[in-house]
Amino acid sequence: DKKKTQPVKQTDTKRTRRDRGELEDIMFKLFEKQPNWALKQLVQETDQPAQFLKEILNELCIYNKRGANQGTYELKPEYKKSVEDTGAE
């Protein structure tokens, strides 16, 4: 009577890496919409491998270990200013 449902694994599908510069542009656009992102959210939004995203996030972002935004990434201050400048033009 009981049917066992297998959980669907999305990690089985291979994700192809985009060009680094192209991915950085996408990341900046995402951070314009929302200041803090969890890694899982970014993987879904960009459809990129988590490990590849982490490499780029380590360069562009600060990882929040504590506080209200614990476990999320936030753009480094030097990138926040450049994003605001380009948005004003």
Residue pairs with C-beta under 8 A, 6 or more apart in sequence:
15 47
15 48
15 49
17 23
17 48
17 49
17 52
18 26
18 46
18 48
20 56
23 46
23 48
23 52
23 53
23 56
24 56
24 60
26 46
27 42
27 46
27 56
27 57
27 60
28 75
28 79
28 83
30 37
30 42
30 45
30 46
31 37
31 74
31 75
31 79
31 83
32 83
32 87
35 74
35 75
36 64
36 69
36 72
36 73
36 74
37 45
37 72
37 73
38 71
38 72
38 73
39 50
39 53
39 54
39 57
39 73
42 48
42 53
42 57
42 73
43 49
43 50
43 53
46 53
57 63
57 73
60 75
60 76
60 79
61 73
61 74
61 75
61 76
62 73
62 74
62 75
62 76
63 72
63 73
64 70
64 71
64 72
64 73
64 74
75 83
